[in-house]
Amino acid sequence: MKNYSQTLLSELNRQLELVHAEHEEPIKYAEHAIKILISILEQLKTFIIKYEFPGKEDEIDFFKHIKPQFVYKLIYYNEIYNIETNTPYGGEKILRKFYNTELEKLKMYFDENLDFYRYYRTGNTCLDKKYFLRGKHDIRLTLDSFYFQADHRFTTSHDFKVAQIMANDLIQVFLEGEIHKLEKRAIPISVNDMNANKQKWTGSKVALVELIYALHAEGVFNNGASDLKDVAEFFESALNVELGQFHRVFLEMRLRKSDRTKFLNSLRETLVRRMDEVDEV
């Protein structure tokens, strides 16, 4: 089961990376991502319905840790699509109010589910058999209404809540990023003219985000005093690239099950190979 799920998740992430590479506009990439996710989730559901878990711990692990890695992406892209298609026309004040209202919705969900947030984020397991085993729901444990209409062969009372928590973290990053864009418009940033020797980044944006986070974590800019967004803006200007929601990209990198530093690993291998080639000359 784990091997199948991991293979499916890797394929999902590969397809989503392609979507982001091909589409810059949030509405476009969200629409394509939703279609991909529906198809992948249907494959996962078909497999799990026929699968017999060896024991309760395996079933809990799937619904608490594995399934949410698929579902949170669907929740996230669906919400981005809804936000983008409902964004009002207007100036900075109108847009800021809209984004802050969306952020307030996230806070309301947090407040309404505070006990479960604490349970999940502290790594508690005492209620796992009620939360993450099929057919073990307890109506007194704050159930979402959709649960009663869901296919209980592929749903527990709280696996969706885990996915919602994961998605809300990314939605918050997206909304804060949109607010940050408004601030950038209001305060133009002066940048040194580098047109004489302008370089354009032609690698993937995911790779550049990985590199930026690594350099910032190493503290190589202004003795470690530089803010991450300032570093990202510098690279955007210097390399003529728009990174967009780079915080979201980083969060997705963190959730990789393997090869979390794929680009950095590739850089090291390429550099060592170049050194070896020079040594042979």
LOVOKOL-585986 format. One record per residue (C-alpha): residue number from 1; residue in three letters; chain; x, z, y. Coordinates in nm, 3 decimals. Layout:
<recs>
pos, code, unit, xx, zz, yy
NUM, ALA, A, X, Z, Y $
...
</recs>
This chain:
<recs>
pos, code, unit, xx, zz, yy
1, MET, A, 0.000, 0.000, 0.000 $
2, LYS, A, 0.276, 0.093, 0.246 $
3, ASN, A, 0.471, -0.224, 0.171 $
4, TYR, A, 0.162, -0.439, 0.223 $
5, SER, A, 0.070, -0.259, 0.545 $
6, GLN, A, 0.423, -0.286, 0.682 $
7, THR, A, 0.441, -0.657, 0.602 $
8, LEU, A, 0.106, -0.712, 0.772 $
9, LEU, A, 0.212, -0.507, 1.075 $
10, SER, A, 0.537, -0.700, 1.108 $
11, GLU, A, 0.345, -1.026, 1.099 $
12, LEU, A, 0.103, -0.892, 1.360 $
13, ASN, A, 0.386, -0.792, 1.594 $
14, ARG, A, 0.551, -1.132, 1.546 $
15, GLN, A, 0.231, -1.312, 1.643 $
16, LEU, A, 0.175, -1.086, 1.944 $
17, GLU, A, 0.528, -1.152, 2.068 $
18, LEU, A, 0.454, -1.524, 2.053 $
19, VAL, A, 0.132, -1.474, 2.246 $
20, HIS, A, 0.315, -1.289, 2.523 $
21, ALA, A, 0.585, -1.557, 2.532 $
22, GLU, A, 0.326, -1.834, 2.569 $
23, HIS, A, 0.084, -1.667, 2.811 $
24, GLU, A, 0.165, -1.482, 3.134 $
25, GLU, A, -0.190, -1.405, 3.245 $
26, PRO, A, -0.336, -1.082, 3.098 $
27, ILE, A, -0.676, -1.242, 3.033 $
28, LYS, A, -0.518, -1.521, 2.832 $
29, TYR, A, -0.283, -1.311, 2.623 $
30, ALA, A, -0.548, -1.044, 2.566 $
31, GLU, A, -0.800, -1.302, 2.447 $
32, HIS, A, -0.554, -1.455, 2.200 $
33, ALA, A, -0.432, -1.112, 2.087 $
34, ILE, A, -0.786, -0.996, 2.010 $
35, LYS, A, -0.847, -1.296, 1.784 $
36, ILE, A, -0.524, -1.231, 1.596 $
37, LEU, A, -0.599, -0.860, 1.558 $
38, ILE, A, -0.949, -0.917, 1.424 $
39, SER, A, -0.808, -1.147, 1.155 $
40, ILE, A, -0.526, -0.909, 1.060 $
41, LEU, A, -0.756, -0.606, 1.048 $
42, GLU, A, -0.997, -0.795, 0.824 $
43, GLN, A, -0.710, -0.859, 0.582 $
44, LEU, A, -0.614, -0.492, 0.589 $
45, LYS, A, -0.975, -0.384, 0.534 $
46, THR, A, -1.017, -0.619, 0.237 $
47, PHE, A, -0.705, -0.476, 0.078 $
48, ILE, A, -0.792, -0.108, 0.135 $
49, ILE, A, -1.150, -0.140, 0.009 $
50, LYS, A, -1.013, -0.257, -0.327 $
51, TYR, A, -0.716, -0.020, -0.330 $
52, GLU, A, -0.718, 0.316, -0.508 $
53, PHE, A, -0.503, 0.576, -0.336 $
54, PRO, A, -0.282, 0.777, -0.577 $
55, GLY, A, -0.389, 1.100, -0.408 $
56, LYS, A, -0.547, 1.257, -0.104 $
57, GLU, A, -0.216, 1.280, 0.085 $
58, ASP, A, -0.169, 0.905, 0.057 $
59, GLU, A, -0.519, 0.843, 0.189 $
60, ILE, A, -0.462, 1.084, 0.477 $
61, ASP, A, -0.131, 0.918, 0.561 $
62, PHE, A, -0.296, 0.576, 0.578 $
63, PHE, A, -0.584, 0.677, 0.803 $
64, LYS, A, -0.380, 0.912, 1.022 $
65, HIS, A, -0.063, 0.707, 1.068 $
66, ILE, A, -0.091, 0.351, 0.938 $
67, LYS, A, -0.436, 0.216, 1.024 $
68, PRO, A, -0.418, 0.341, 1.387 $
69, GLN, A, -0.108, 0.127, 1.443 $
70, PHE, A, -0.331, -0.178, 1.401 $
71, VAL, A, -0.648, -0.050, 1.566 $
72, TYR, A, -0.487, 0.085, 1.885 $
73, LYS, A, -0.364, -0.265, 1.967 $
74, LEU, A, -0.716, -0.405, 1.938 $
75, ILE, A, -0.852, -0.129, 2.161 $
76, TYR, A, -0.573, -0.188, 2.412 $
77, TYR, A, -0.608, -0.565, 2.441 $
78, ASN, A, -0.986, -0.545, 2.451 $
79, GLU, A, -0.966, -0.297, 2.736 $
80, ILE, A, -0.712, -0.510, 2.924 $
81, TYR, A, -0.947, -0.807, 2.886 $
82, ASN, A, -1.239, -0.600, 3.021 $
83, ILE, A, -1.034, -0.464, 3.312 $
84, GLU, A, -0.902, -0.805, 3.413 $
85, THR, A, -1.239, -0.980, 3.389 $
86, ASN, A, -1.406, -0.705, 3.593 $
87, THR, A, -1.139, -0.665, 3.861 $
88, PRO, A, -1.314, -0.705, 4.199 $
89, TYR, A, -1.201, -0.944, 4.468 $
90, GLY, A, -1.069, -0.767, 4.774 $
91, GLY, A, -0.777, -0.610, 4.946 $
92, GLU, A, -0.544, -0.331, 4.843 $
93, LYS, A, -0.795, -0.053, 4.914 $
94, ILE, A, -1.066, -0.206, 4.692 $
95, LEU, A, -0.825, -0.280, 4.408 $
96, ARG, A, -0.662, 0.062, 4.425 $
97, LYS, A, -1.006, 0.227, 4.404 $
98, PHE, A, -1.093, 0.012, 4.101 $
99, TYR, A, -0.774, 0.098, 3.913 $
100, ASN, A, -0.802, 0.466, 3.997 $
101, THR, A, -1.158, 0.465, 3.865 $
102, GLU, A, -1.029, 0.322, 3.536 $
103, LEU, A, -0.760, 0.591, 3.526 $
104, GLU, A, -1.028, 0.852, 3.579 $
105, LYS, A, -1.211, 0.722, 3.270 $
106, LEU, A, -0.898, 0.789, 3.066 $
107, LYS, A, -0.882, 1.140, 3.203 $
108, MET, A, -1.246, 1.199, 3.115 $
109, TYR, A, -1.180, 1.092, 2.756 $
110, PHE, A, -0.884, 1.327, 2.745 $
111, ASP, A, -1.093, 1.617, 2.878 $
112, GLU, A, -1.375, 1.547, 2.633 $
113, ASN, A, -1.137, 1.537, 2.336 $
114, LEU, A, -0.882, 1.796, 2.446 $
115, ASP, A, -0.891, 1.991, 2.119 $
116, PHE, A, -0.816, 1.684, 1.911 $
117, TYR, A, -0.543, 1.569, 2.153 $
118, ARG, A, -0.373, 1.905, 2.099 $
119, TYR, A, -0.425, 1.884, 1.721 $
120, TYR, A, -0.278, 1.536, 1.695 $
121, ARG, A, 0.008, 1.567, 1.941 $
122, THR, A, 0.132, 1.899, 1.803 $
123, GLY, A, 0.152, 1.756, 1.451 $
124, ASN, A, -0.114, 1.990, 1.316 $
125, THR, A, -0.239, 1.918, 0.963 $
126, CYS, A, -0.482, 2.199, 0.881 $
127, LEU, A, -0.792, 1.979, 0.932 $
128, ASP, A, -0.649, 1.655, 0.795 $
129, LYS, A, -0.875, 1.663, 0.490 $
130, LYS, A, -1.181, 1.661, 0.717 $
131, TYR, A, -1.043, 1.422, 0.976 $
132, PHE, A, -0.869, 1.161, 0.759 $
133, LEU, A, -1.043, 1.146, 0.421 $
134, ARG, A, -1.335, 0.909, 0.381 $
135, GLY, A, -1.676, 1.069, 0.344 $
136, LYS, A, -1.559, 1.410, 0.466 $
137, HIS, A, -1.698, 1.406, 0.819 $
138, ASP, A, -1.819, 1.723, 0.987 $
139, ILE, A, -2.075, 1.666, 1.261 $
140, ARG, A, -1.949, 1.978, 1.442 $
141, LEU, A, -1.605, 1.822, 1.499 $
142, THR, A, -1.689, 1.592, 1.793 $
143, LEU, A, -1.767, 1.264, 1.621 $
144, ASP, A, -1.790, 0.933, 1.806 $
145, SER, A, -2.134, 0.773, 1.769 $
146, PHE, A, -1.987, 0.449, 1.632 $
147, TYR, A, -1.874, 0.637, 1.319 $
148, PHE, A, -2.229, 0.655, 1.183 $
149, GLN, A, -2.257, 0.274, 1.188 $
150, ALA, A, -1.904, 0.204, 1.067 $
151, ASP, A, -1.808, 0.090, 0.719 $
152, HIS, A, -1.714, 0.422, 0.559 $
153, ARG, A, -1.505, 0.245, 0.296 $
154, PHE, A, -1.255, 0.172, 0.575 $
155, THR, A, -1.325, 0.454, 0.820 $
156, THR, A, -1.280, 0.829, 0.848 $
157, SER, A, -1.429, 1.053, 1.111 $
158, HIS, A, -1.116, 1.061, 1.331 $
159, ASP, A, -0.884, 0.769, 1.257 $
160, PHE, A, -1.036, 0.580, 1.551 $
161, LYS, A, -0.964, 0.874, 1.782 $
162, VAL, A, -0.596, 0.856, 1.692 $
163, ALA, A, -0.597, 0.484, 1.776 $
164, GLN, A, -0.781, 0.555, 2.101 $
165, ILE, A, -0.520, 0.810, 2.205 $
166, MET, A, -0.241, 0.560, 2.136 $
167, ALA, A, -0.425, 0.286, 2.324 $
168, ASN, A, -0.505, 0.507, 2.622 $
169, ASP, A, -0.135, 0.576, 2.673 $
170, LEU, A, -0.071, 0.202, 2.708 $
171, ILE, A, -0.381, 0.141, 2.920 $
172, GLN, A, -0.258, 0.409, 3.161 $
173, VAL, A, 0.079, 0.234, 3.186 $
174, PHE, A, -0.097, -0.097, 3.256 $
175, LEU, A, -0.314, 0.050, 3.531 $
176, GLU, A, -0.027, 0.235, 3.695 $
177, GLY, A, 0.170, -0.090, 3.684 $
178, GLU, A, -0.109, -0.271, 3.869 $
179, ILE, A, -0.113, 0.000, 4.133 $
180, HIS, A, 0.264, -0.032, 4.164 $
181, LYS, A, 0.224, -0.406, 4.226 $
182, LEU, A, -0.010, -0.328, 4.514 $
183, GLU, A, 0.251, -0.096, 4.662 $
184, LYS, A, 0.516, -0.367, 4.631 $
185, ARG, A, 0.293, -0.607, 4.825 $
186, ALA, A, 0.242, -0.353, 5.100 $
187, ILE, A, 0.616, -0.279, 5.135 $
188, PRO, A, 0.822, -0.597, 5.102 $
189, ILE, A, 1.154, -0.534, 4.929 $
190, SER, A, 1.460, -0.689, 5.092 $
191, VAL, A, 1.702, -0.838, 4.841 $
192, ASN, A, 2.046, -0.988, 4.905 $
193, ASP, A, 2.049, -1.366, 4.899 $
194, MET, A, 2.202, -1.467, 4.565 $
195, ASN, A, 2.092, -1.831, 4.563 $
196, ALA, A, 2.454, -1.949, 4.573 $
197, ASN, A, 2.499, -1.853, 4.208 $
198, LYS, A, 2.148, -1.780, 4.083 $
199, GLN, A, 2.108, -1.702, 3.713 $
200, LYS, A, 1.775, -1.734, 3.533 $
201, TRP, A, 1.693, -1.521, 3.229 $
202, THR, A, 1.594, -1.754, 2.945 $
203, GLY, A, 1.581, -1.497, 2.665 $
204, SER, A, 1.267, -1.307, 2.569 $
205, LYS, A, 1.125, -1.051, 2.809 $
206, VAL, A, 1.114, -0.797, 2.529 $
207, ALA, A, 1.491, -0.834, 2.488 $
208, LEU, A, 1.552, -0.785, 2.862 $
209, VAL, A, 1.333, -0.475, 2.870 $
210, GLU, A, 1.530, -0.335, 2.576 $
211, LEU, A, 1.857, -0.400, 2.763 $
212, ILE, A, 1.729, -0.245, 3.089 $
213, TYR, A, 1.611, 0.071, 2.915 $
214, ALA, A, 1.943, 0.102, 2.733 $
215, LEU, A, 2.147, 0.064, 3.053 $
216, HIS, A, 1.923, 0.308, 3.240 $
217, ALA, A, 1.944, 0.562, 2.957 $
218, GLU, A, 2.324, 0.532, 2.967 $
219, GLY, A, 2.315, 0.621, 3.339 $
220, VAL, A, 2.535, 0.331, 3.453 $
221, PHE, A, 2.352, 0.271, 3.782 $
222, ASN, A, 2.436, 0.493, 4.082 $
223, ASN, A, 2.576, 0.763, 3.852 $
224, GLY, A, 2.245, 0.786, 3.669 $
225, ALA, A, 2.042, 0.849, 3.984 $
226, SER, A, 1.856, 0.515, 3.994 $
227, ASP, A, 1.485, 0.508, 3.917 $
228, LEU, A, 1.386, 0.290, 3.622 $
229, LYS, A, 1.147, 0.076, 3.823 $
230, ASP, A, 1.418, 0.007, 4.082 $
231, VAL, A, 1.652, -0.110, 3.807 $
232, ALA, A, 1.377, -0.332, 3.662 $
233, GLU, A, 1.305, -0.481, 4.006 $
234, PHE, A, 1.675, -0.556, 4.053 $
235, PHE, A, 1.689, -0.748, 3.725 $
236, GLU, A, 1.365, -0.931, 3.809 $
237, SER, A, 1.514, -1.051, 4.136 $
238, ALA, A, 1.865, -1.121, 4.008 $
239, LEU, A, 1.749, -1.310, 3.698 $
240, ASN, A, 1.437, -1.475, 3.843 $
241, VAL, A, 1.201, -1.323, 3.587 $
242, GLU, A, 0.872, -1.134, 3.606 $
243, LEU, A, 0.870, -0.842, 3.360 $
244, GLY, A, 0.513, -0.733, 3.422 $
245, GLN, A, 0.415, -0.421, 3.228 $
246, PHE, A, 0.763, -0.335, 3.105 $
247, HIS, A, 0.658, 0.025, 3.030 $
248, ARG, A, 0.404, -0.109, 2.781 $
249, VAL, A, 0.673, -0.321, 2.616 $
250, PHE, A, 0.891, -0.012, 2.576 $
251, LEU, A, 0.609, 0.188, 2.422 $
252, GLU, A, 0.554, -0.089, 2.167 $
253, MET, A, 0.928, -0.093, 2.094 $
254, ARG, A, 0.913, 0.279, 2.022 $
255, LEU, A, 0.638, 0.221, 1.767 $
256, ARG, A, 0.844, -0.027, 1.566 $
257, LYS, A, 0.893, 0.103, 1.214 $
258, SER, A, 1.231, -0.066, 1.179 $
259, ASP, A, 1.497, -0.234, 1.396 $
260, ARG, A, 1.378, -0.064, 1.714 $
261, THR, A, 1.687, -0.194, 1.900 $
262, LYS, A, 1.679, -0.548, 1.763 $
263, PHE, A, 1.829, -0.717, 2.071 $
264, LEU, A, 2.105, -0.458, 2.117 $
265, ASN, A, 2.198, -0.489, 1.751 $
266, SER, A, 2.210, -0.867, 1.788 $
267, LEU, A, 2.429, -0.835, 2.100 $
268, ARG, A, 2.679, -0.622, 1.914 $
269, GLU, A, 2.696, -0.863, 1.621 $
270, THR, A, 2.737, -1.163, 1.852 $
271, LEU, A, 3.013, -0.996, 2.055 $
272, VAL, A, 3.205, -0.888, 1.744 $
273, ARG, A, 3.177, -1.242, 1.610 $
274, ARG, A, 3.310, -1.382, 1.939 $
275, MET, A, 3.603, -1.140, 1.925 $
276, ASP, A, 3.678, -1.243, 1.568 $
277, GLU, A, 3.671, -1.610, 1.666 $
278, VAL, A, 3.917, -1.547, 1.952 $
279, ASP, A, 4.146, -1.352, 1.722 $
280, GLU, A, 4.158, -1.647, 1.485 $
281, VAL, A, 4.269, -1.892, 1.755 $
</recs>
